Amino acid sequence: MDAPKDRFYTKTHEWALPEGDEVVVGITDYAQEQLGDVVYVELPQVGRKVAAQEAVAVVESVKTASDIYAPVAGVVVAVNEALTSTPELINQDPYGEGWIFKLKPDNLSDLDGLLDAEAYLAGLEE
């Protein structure tokens, strides 16, 4: 199972990658494998203010639908419009082209409360 060390993780299988004063958010390789083939992604509205752990997007697969939670509080500043026509990007490249949205966090240091790659992977084995 892959979990790049340059980002933070939630127990609900989102990843958060700091980029300047913004954070890119997606779901982990483990999450996309559990979902199976992704067929639809409901993206959040740009400009939406979100709380940490608030459901902000939905990923639907052939198996189920799953809420995607904000890893930290902030404002949605961008969404990955490519997912509306090619939702399978989440399966093909969950840590790259399959990103879901970008947040401008209220406080970047809130990321310190999330898991690092080692802790996330250890949690999968429990």
N, C-alpha and C positions, 0 to 999 in steps of 0.2 A: 504494500500500500504506500502510495506516494504522499508526502506532506512537505513541501518546500520549507526550508528553515528561515526564509526571509519574511514570513508573515505570522499573524496571530490566528488562533482558532477558537471556536466556541464548542461547547458540549453538544450543541444542536447541529454541528457539522458545517458551519459557515467558516470561511476564511476571510481575513482582513489584512490588506497590504497597504501600509502607509506610502503615499506619494505626495511629497511636499506637505501641504496642510489639508490634504484630502485622504480618504481611505477607499480603496477599491474592495468590493465585496463580491464573493462568489460562494459556491458550495464545493466541498472537498471531493476528491476522487472517490473516497469511501461512499459519500452520500450519492453521487451520481451512479455508482455501481449498484447501490441498494435500490435506487429508483428504477433502474432499467432505462429503456429508450425514452428520452424526454420528447414530448410532442407539443408542448405549449408552455409559454412563460408569461405570467401576468406581471408586468413591470410596475414599479411605483411611479407616482407623479413626481416630476422634477419640481423642487421647491417645497416638497412635503417635509414637515418637521416630524422627526421620529424619536421615540424613546428607546433606550437600550432594551433589547429582547422583545421589541414590538414586531409583530408580523407585518412585513412591508411588501412582500412579493409572494407569488405562488408558482411552483414548478409542477407541471403535470406530466406524468409519464404513462406508459401503457399499463403500469401496475397500480398507480395511486397518484394523489396530489399531495404536495407537501408545502407548508408555509416556510418562507425564508425570513429569518429574523435579523433585525439590525444588531450588529455586534456591540455598538456603542450609540449613545444619543447624538443627534445632529440633524443636518438638513440634507436631503437628497439633492445632489448637484448634477448628476448625469445618470442615464440608464443606457444599457447596451441594446440599442435599437435593432442590431443584427439578429438578436434572439427572436424577434417577432416573425421573421421569415425563415430562420435557421436555428430553431431551438436545440437541435442536436449538437450545436457547438459546446453545450454543457457536457455532453458525453465525450466529445472528441478532444476537448482541451479545457478541462475544468479550471485550471490555474492560469489560463491565458485568454484566448478568444472567447471563452465561456463565462467571463465575468458578468455580473448581473447589474450592479449599480454602484455609484460612487457617492460617498457621504462627505460632508464637511463636518467633522465632529465638533461638538461643543467644547471638548477638551481632549486633545490627542493623548494625554497621559492616561485616559480611561482604557486605552489598549493594553496597558500594563496589567489589567485585571483579567485578561484573556489567557488562554493556554499557548505555550510555545509548541513547536512541532513535536518535540519529544514527549511532552505531557499529553498532547492530543493522541498520538499513536499509542501510548501506554494505556490510555483510557479505552481505546478500541479493543484491547486485548483482555480487558476485565470482564 
